[in-house]
Amino acid sequence: MAGLYLHIPFCTRKCHYCNFYSLASAKYKPELVQALLKEIELQKNYFQNEKLESIYFGGGTPSLLNEQELNLIFEKINNTFSIDKQAEITFEANPNDLNKEYLRLLQKTPINRLSIGVQSFHDNELIYLNRLHNAEEAKSAIKRAQDFGFFALNLDLIYGIPIASSKSWQNNLEAFKALQIDHLSAYNLTREENTAYDILIKKGKYAAPNDVQGEAHFKQLLAFAKENNLEQYEISNFAFNQKYAVHNTNYWRRKKYLGIGPSAHSFNLLSRSWNIAQLKPYIEAINQNQLPNESERLSKADEWNETLMTGLRTKWGVDIDYLKQNFDADWVETFQHQTQKYIENGQLLLNKSVYQLSEKGLFFADGIASEFFRVNTTKSNE
């Protein structure tokens, strides 16, 4: 089983914090759609007949696609790949796009899950992030989606916003609970280089994110999850009744996926590739039947590092038996020695053969995982 990702790089307006490849214009949308169709055709053998168990429309703003464009894309996917009958098909959308007409359009498609970028239910925080919707529009959009039969929903929220208080963050979590949604993605606000947020900080107009505040909000989030039987199955992802996001879970569990569109990434277990993050050069290359990507074959060190980085982010952790079966014994022995200090300080747990981050260690997951990395001595570009 594998996953398909389609990157739609258009936005009505860029959010201050966003570092994904996107453009505040849809000028070349018709040309982009045709290029997506052609890239799907060019990549038809990528999965070697494996079935798709997930399809994900991300961006940018996929909800800028119209009915004809969506129909063309689904027709091409259906004619090119084998799709599992139970496949999760997720569509990212902004609240301001989910009016009755657009939801009626989405009802006609195979889309069975919506991921709604709310970020906050407080108007001052939404303005701070440069979002287009307000809090009331967000709540109305979610209820409207449910009325149209979209019950598999994900809600995106952001914590660690400098102007947010612990009370406003708690209110956001309570608003999520009241809307009876089965999945929450909650992300700590980060300062990414060359974003509008980064520039505003450099100009002294915005405050930089505060790690102390971010950690406090994260602890609030974990307490809320415990109180409400909301399972944290990945650092930033929570679900009721094991309603995990299939597509994103496959990323963390290192399954195959194909990325279509400018800046999209792909992984076939042996190598990773990534498309150029420029719209016009992407379209021009595809029109000449060329894949505008770079590719890198994974070394054993890459595999090791990714296994630890992704595994420690999830509830499934890292199984020492898997490491022993797939990697050098010296590496495993060194890893077991290195983990001792994190076990002793309570940031890492060893449950039978599985290493998992404790609640104390979760906020520092990337830093802890990097302590166990192997240095690459063989790099191979394909």
C-alpha positions as a printed NumPy array, in Angstrom:
array([[  0.   ,   0.   ,   0.   ],
       [  1.212,   3.507,  -0.833],
       [  0.198,   7.173,  -0.754],
       [ -0.215,   9.913,  -3.365],
       [  0.295,  13.599,  -2.562],
       [ -0.691,  16.484,  -4.866],
       [  0.695,  19.946,  -4.174],
       [ -1.526,  22.86 ,  -5.185],
       [  0.759,  25.899,  -4.704],
       [ -1.8  ,  28.71 ,  -4.942],
       [ -3.109,  30.896,  -2.134],
       [ -5.406,  33.89 ,  -2.005],
       [ -3.009,  35.338,   0.552],
       [  0.132,  33.98 ,   2.213],
       [  0.065,  33.381,   5.967],
       [  2.894,  35.102,   7.825],
       [  4.386,  31.877,   9.218],
       [  4.141,  29.653,   6.133],
       [  7.334,  28.286,   4.571],
       [  5.684,  25.825,   2.18 ],
       [  6.093,  26.607,  -1.49 ],
       [  3.067,  28.668,  -2.476],
       [  2.161,  31.789,  -4.439],
       [ -0.37 ,  34.494,  -3.581],
       [ -1.821,  34.209,  -7.071],
       [ -3.605,  31.569,  -9.129],
       [ -2.544,  33.056, -12.458],
       [ -1.171,  29.799, -13.87 ],
       [ -3.758,  27.445, -12.364],
       [ -5.002,  25.974, -15.685],
       [ -1.425,  25.325, -16.808],
       [ -0.548,  23.798, -13.435],
       [ -3.507,  21.396, -13.559],
       [ -2.465,  20.175, -17.009],
       [  1.098,  19.705, -15.732],
       [ -0.171,  17.681, -12.757],
       [ -2.075,  15.404, -15.127],
       [  1.01 ,  14.946, -17.264],
       [  3.29 ,  14.293, -14.283],
       [  0.91 ,  11.593, -13.047],
       [  1.236,   9.948, -16.452],
       [  5.036,  10.263, -16.377],
       [  5.107,   8.638, -12.919],
       [  2.609,   5.855, -13.663],
       [  5.128,   3.098, -12.889],
       [  6.408,   4.591,  -9.634],
       [  4.458,   2.2  ,  -7.405],
       [  4.891,  -0.913,  -9.531],
       [  1.177,  -1.782,  -9.267],
       [  0.875,  -1.24 ,  -5.502],
       [ -2.537,   0.028,  -4.428],
       [ -3.059,   3.54 ,  -3.103],
       [ -4.42 ,   3.602,   0.429],
       [ -4.296,   7.382,   0.686],
       [ -4.542,  10.425,  -1.558],
       [ -3.812,  13.856,  -0.134],
       [ -4.435,  17.284,  -1.681],
       [ -2.17 ,  19.808,   0.055],
       [ -0.718,  23.227,  -0.604],
       [ -1.085,  26.082,  -0.834],
       [ -4.828,  25.996,  -1.002],
       [ -6.398,  23.019,  -2.823],
       [ -9.83 ,  24.556,  -2.226],
       [ -9.02 ,  27.011,  -5.046],
       [ -9.574,  24.141,  -7.502],
       [-12.915,  24.207,  -9.307],
       [-15.191,  21.286, -10.177],
       [-13.789,  20.71 , -13.657],
       [-10.196,  20.748, -12.386],
       [-10.962,  18.281,  -9.603],
       [-12.791,  15.962, -11.988],
       [ -9.848,  15.983, -14.399],
       [ -7.406,  15.121, -11.605],
       [ -9.521,  12.294, -10.198],
       [-10.126,  10.882, -13.658],
       [ -6.378,  10.779, -14.316],
       [ -5.629,   9.197, -10.915],
       [ -8.298,   6.526, -11.438],
       [ -7.02 ,   5.721, -14.923],
       [ -3.382,   5.554, -13.791],
       [ -3.249,   3.912, -10.359],
       [ -5.013,   1.129,  -8.509],
       [ -6.916,   2.581,  -5.535],
       [ -7.984,   0.627,  -2.485],
       [-11.751,   0.69 ,  -1.878],
       [-11.18 ,   1.991,   1.658],
       [ -8.625,   4.63 ,   0.633],
       [ -8.481,   7.798,   2.699],
       [ -8.778,  10.813,   0.38 ],
       [ -7.952,  14.028,   2.223],
       [ -8.486,  17.564,   0.998],
       [ -7.007,  20.606,   2.732],
       [ -9.311,  23.609,   2.849],
       [ -9.522,  27.041,   4.394],
       [-12.72 ,  27.849,   6.321],
       [-13.553,  30.786,   4.06 ],
       [-13.711,  28.457,   1.021],
       [-16.153,  25.971,   2.559],
       [-19.421,  27.601,   1.536],
       [-22.472,  25.522,   0.609],
       [-21.695,  25.601,  -3.107],
       [-18.138,  24.332,  -2.654],
       [-19.151,  21.634,  -0.171],
       [-21.82 ,  20.488,  -2.627],
       [-19.068,  20.277,  -5.256],
       [-16.816,  18.245,  -2.939],
       [-19.707,  15.882,  -2.2  ],
       [-19.624,  14.797,  -5.854],
       [-15.968,  13.769,  -5.665],
       [-14.307,  10.747,  -3.965],
       [-12.977,  13.037,  -1.194],
       [-13.896,  11.524,   2.185],
       [-11.835,  13.57 ,   4.643],
       [-11.267,  17.302,   5.099],
       [ -8.347,  18.962,   6.86 ],
       [ -9.415,  22.466,   7.829],
       [ -6.787,  25.105,   8.563],
       [ -8.411,  26.986,  11.428],
       [ -5.22 ,  27.748,  13.459],
       [ -7.141,  29.682,  16.131],
       [-10.649,  30.595,  17.266],
       [ -9.54 ,  34.071,  18.356],
       [ -9.794,  36.911,  15.846],
       [ -6.753,  38.806,  17.147],
       [ -4.581,  35.694,  16.733],
       [ -5.934,  35.063,  13.225],
       [ -5.083,  38.635,  12.232],
       [ -1.613,  38.174,  13.745],
       [ -1.11 ,  35.077,  11.551],
       [ -2.569,  36.867,   8.484],
       [ -5.406,  34.376,   8.046],
       [ -8.353,  35.307,   5.814],
       [-11.176,  33.955,   8.015],
       [-12.422,  34.968,  11.433],
       [-13.339,  32.727,  14.369],
       [-17.059,  32.644,  13.669],
       [-16.483,  31.754,  10.016],
       [-14.272,  28.861,  11.122],
       [-16.934,  27.385,  13.396],
       [-19.636,  27.859,  10.757],
       [-17.514,  26.181,   8.075],
       [-16.904,  23.122,  10.26 ],
       [-20.57 ,  22.74 ,  11.166],
       [-21.514,  23.213,   7.52 ],
       [-19.054,  20.489,   6.454],
       [-20.612,  18.139,   9.003],
       [-24.091,  18.995,   7.702],
       [-22.902,  17.97 ,   4.231],
       [-21.784,  14.585,   5.538],
       [-18.069,  15.224,   6.057],
       [-17.532,  13.631,   9.456],
       [-13.912,  12.582,   8.934],
       [-12.399,  15.943,   9.752],
       [ -9.046,  17.219,  10.917],
       [ -8.637,  20.578,  12.591],
       [ -5.316,  22.457,  12.482],
       [ -4.448,  24.653,  15.469],
       [ -1.288,  26.635,  16.269],
       [  0.075,  27.186,  19.762],
       [  2.976,  29.267,  21.02 ],
       [  1.658,  32.427,  19.335],
       [  3.378,  35.305,  21.208],
       [  0.134,  37.247,  21.714],
       [ -1.753,  34.142,  22.905],
       [ -2.31 ,  33.425,  26.59 ],
       [ -2.696,  30.069,  28.295],
       [ -6.39 ,  30.933,  28.633],
       [ -6.86 ,  31.633,  24.904],
       [ -5.03 ,  28.402,  24.045],
       [ -7.28 ,  26.466,  26.431],
       [-10.299,  28.113,  24.792],
       [ -9.079,  26.897,  21.396],
       [ -8.859,  23.335,  22.695],
       [-12.329,  23.56 ,  24.24 ],
       [-13.709,  24.896,  20.95 ],
       [-12.205,  21.875,  19.153],
       [-13.863,  19.55 ,  21.681],
       [-17.251,  21.271,  21.329],
       [-17.213,  20.801,  17.543],
       [-17.007,  16.992,  17.957],
       [-14.183,  16.438,  15.497],
       [-12.226,  13.178,  15.629],
       [ -8.736,  14.47 ,  14.746],
       [ -6.556,  17.379,  15.824],
       [ -3.22 ,  18.554,  14.444],
       [ -1.56 ,  21.081,  16.759],
       [  1.688,  22.792,  15.794],
       [  4.068,  25.029,  17.673],
       [  4.554,  28.356,  15.881],
       [  8.07 ,  28.445,  14.478],
       [ 10.162,  31.153,  12.877],
       [ 11.157,  29.999,   9.4  ],
       [ 13.785,  31.956,   7.514],
       [ 12.553,  34.453,   4.895],
       [  8.884,  34.082,   5.784],
       [  6.829,  37.235,   6.4  ],
       [  6.91 ,  36.349,  10.104],
       [ 10.718,  36.236,  10.076],
       [ 10.877,  39.612,   8.323],
       [  8.427,  41.178,  10.795],
       [ 10.545,  39.913,  13.693],
       [ 13.702,  41.366,  12.13 ],
       [ 11.932,  44.712,  11.766],
       [ 10.926,  44.615,  15.43 ],
       [  7.199,  44.568,  14.636],
       [  6.562,  41.03 ,  15.928],
       [  8.01 ,  39.098,  18.851],
       [  9.94 ,  35.914,  18.17 ],
       [  8.416,  32.629,  19.407],
       [  9.241,  31.862,  23.012],
       [ 10.296,  28.293,  23.849],
       [  9.054,  28.641,  27.416],
       [  5.593,  29.668,  26.207],
       [  5.608,  26.967,  23.536],
       [  6.473,  24.26 ,  26.049],
       [  3.808,  25.53 ,  28.48 ],
       [  1.149,  25.413,  25.75 ],
       [  2.346,  21.941,  24.74 ],
       [  1.932,  20.697,  28.323],
       [ -1.569,  22.195,  28.346],
       [ -2.303,  20.3  ,  25.154],
       [ -1.12 ,  17.01 ,  26.652],
       [ -3.178,  17.586,  29.81 ],
       [ -6.252,  18.356,  27.694],
       [ -5.684,  15.19 ,  25.656],
       [ -5.438,  13.033,  28.789],
       [ -8.557,  14.533,  30.335],
       [-10.582,  13.898,  27.187],
       [ -9.233,  10.476,  26.11 ],
       [ -7.744,  12.101,  23.019],
       [ -4.874,   9.877,  21.965],
       [ -1.568,  11.45 ,  21.021],
       [ -0.195,   9.092,  18.377],
       [  2.41 ,  11.51 ,  16.983],
       [  3.943,  14.613,  18.527],
       [  1.561,  17.005,  16.747],
       [ -1.349,  14.665,  16.014],
       [ -4.205,  13.494,  18.195],
       [ -7.233,  11.318,  17.515],
       [-10.36 ,   9.982,  19.155],
       [-11.11 ,   6.266,  18.717],
       [ -7.932,   5.573,  16.692],
       [ -9.098,   7.756,  13.814],
       [ -5.492,   8.29 ,  12.74 ],
       [ -4.623,  10.133,   9.534],
       [ -3.644,   7.303,   7.198],
       [ -1.61 ,   9.439,   4.8  ],
       [  0.515,  11.219,   7.397],
       [  0.947,   8.061,   9.447],
       [  2.492,   6.445,   6.383],
       [  5.117,   9.211,   6.311],
       [  6.122,   8.499,   9.889],
       [  6.102,   4.74 ,   9.358],
       [  8.233,   5.098,   6.205],
       [  5.843,   3.705,   3.607],
       [  6.028,   4.6  ,  -0.09 ],
       [  4.522,   7.824,  -1.371],
       [  4.601,   9.792,  -4.595],
       [  4.487,  13.597,  -4.636],
       [  3.017,  15.379,  -7.659],
       [  3.441,  19.115,  -8.253],
       [  6.096,  21.783,  -7.659],
       [  8.157,  21.158,  -4.469],
       [  6.467,  17.781,  -3.862],
       [  8.581,  14.976,  -2.361],
       [  8.528,  11.23 ,  -3.088],
       [  9.88 ,   8.149,  -1.31 ],
       [ 10.136,   4.574,  -2.635],
       [ 11.975,   3.015,   0.358],
       [ 15.304,   3.173,  -1.483],
       [ 15.542,   6.823,  -2.483],
       [ 13.944,  10.22 ,  -2.011],
       [ 13.222,  12.723,  -4.754],
       [ 11.869,  16.25 ,  -4.772],
       [ 10.444,  18.45 ,  -7.508],
       [ 11.753,  21.923,  -8.217],
       [ 10.022,  24.582,  -6.095],
       [  9.358,  26.985,  -8.98 ],
       [  6.066,  27.001, -10.818],
       [  6.983,  28.054, -14.357],
       [ 10.162,  25.905, -14.656],
       [  8.131,  22.979, -13.266],
       [  5.405,  23.421, -15.895],
       [  7.927,  23.912, -18.708],
       [  9.846,  20.742, -17.803],
       [  6.712,  18.622, -17.522],
       [  5.5  ,  19.889, -20.915],
       [  8.769,  18.586, -22.362],
       [  8.117,  15.171, -20.76 ],
       [ 10.869,  15.718, -18.21 ],
       [ 10.568,  15.198, -14.446],
       [ 11.926,  18.394, -12.852],
       [ 13.301,  16.685,  -9.785],
       [ 16.434,  15.706,  -7.956],
       [ 16.895,  12.308,  -6.41 ],
       [ 19.088,  10.888,  -3.686],
       [ 19.637,   7.218,  -2.939],
       [ 19.487,   6.62 ,   0.791],
       [ 22.615,   5.407,   2.519],
       [ 22.403,   3.038,   5.471],
       [ 23.074,   6.036,   7.728],
       [ 20.117,   7.874,   6.142],
       [ 17.852,   4.89 ,   6.818],
       [ 19.054,   4.708,  10.418],
       [ 18.574,   8.432,  11.03 ],
       [ 15.102,   8.476,   9.474],
       [ 14.005,   5.387,  11.387],
       [ 14.922,   7.066,  14.67 ],
       [ 13.619,  10.535,  13.744],
       [ 10.205,   9.316,  12.581],
       [  9.818,   6.471,  15.067],
       [ 10.471,   8.583,  18.138],
       [  7.824,  11.068,  16.991],
       [  5.113,   8.416,  17.259],
       [  3.422,   6.222,  19.837],
       [  4.926,   3.198,  18.066],
       [  8.448,   4.265,  18.983],
       [ 11.603,   2.484,  17.834],
       [ 11.828,  -1.295,  18.217],
       [ 15.313,  -2.505,  19.141],
       [ 14.612,  -5.842,  17.448],
       [ 13.972,  -4.032,  14.157],
       [ 17.26 ,  -2.157,  14.534],
       [ 19.128,  -5.39 ,  15.211],
       [ 17.65 ,  -7.031,  12.131],
       [ 18.366,  -4.135,   9.776],
       [ 21.498,  -2.357,  10.973],
       [ 25.079,  -2.923,  12.09 ],
       [ 25.402,  -4.458,  15.559],
       [ 27.912,  -1.769,  16.611],
       [ 25.395,   0.952,  15.751],
       [ 22.722,  -0.721,  17.854],
       [ 25.066,  -1.213,  20.784],
       [ 26.139,   2.445,  20.658],
       [ 22.477,   3.525,  20.461],
       [ 21.594,   1.482,  23.547],
       [ 24.477,   3.063,  25.426],
       [ 23.509,   6.6  ,  24.301],
       [ 19.899,   6.169,  25.4  ],
       [ 20.797,   5.515,  29.026],
       [ 21.113,   9.172,  30.052],
       [ 17.712,   9.968,  28.495],
       [ 16.119,   7.016,  30.279],
       [ 17.693,   8.135,  33.566],
       [ 16.477,  11.743,  33.19 ],
       [ 12.986,  10.557,  32.302],
       [ 12.841,  11.754,  28.689],
       [ 12.952,   8.279,  27.162],
       [ 11.128,   5.086,  28.105],
       [ 12.002,   1.482,  27.309],
       [  8.862,  -0.617,  27.1  ],
       [  9.977,  -4.222,  26.534],
       [ 11.893,  -3.844,  23.26 ],
       [ 10.472,  -0.457,  22.233],
       [ 12.015,   2.953,  22.919],
       [  9.468,   5.76 ,  23.272],
       [  9.746,   9.383,  24.278],
       [  8.079,  10.225,  27.558],
       [  5.813,  13.235,  27.985],
       [  8.875,  15.035,  29.336],
       [ 10.881,  14.226,  26.193],
       [  8.255,  14.837,  23.507],
       [  8.773,  18.59 ,  23.221],
       [ 12.473,  17.958,  22.54 ],
       [ 11.988,  15.025,  20.163],
       [ 14.072,  16.257,  17.229],
       [ 17.002,  17.238,  19.417],
       [ 16.994,  13.918,  21.266],
       [ 16.711,  11.869,  18.055],
       [ 19.617,  13.776,  16.499],
       [ 21.864,  12.619,  19.34 ],
       [ 21.602,   9.089,  17.96 ],
       [ 22.273,   9.939,  14.301],
       [ 25.028,   8.369,  12.239],
       [ 27.231,  10.562,  10.044],
       [ 26.812,   9.993,   6.311],
       [ 29.978,   8.798,   4.644],
       [ 28.396,   7.803,   1.328],
       [ 26.043,  10.169,  -0.47 ],
       [ 24.653,   9.209,  -3.852],
       [ 22.651,  11.461,  -6.148],
       [ 20.714,   9.561,  -8.739]])
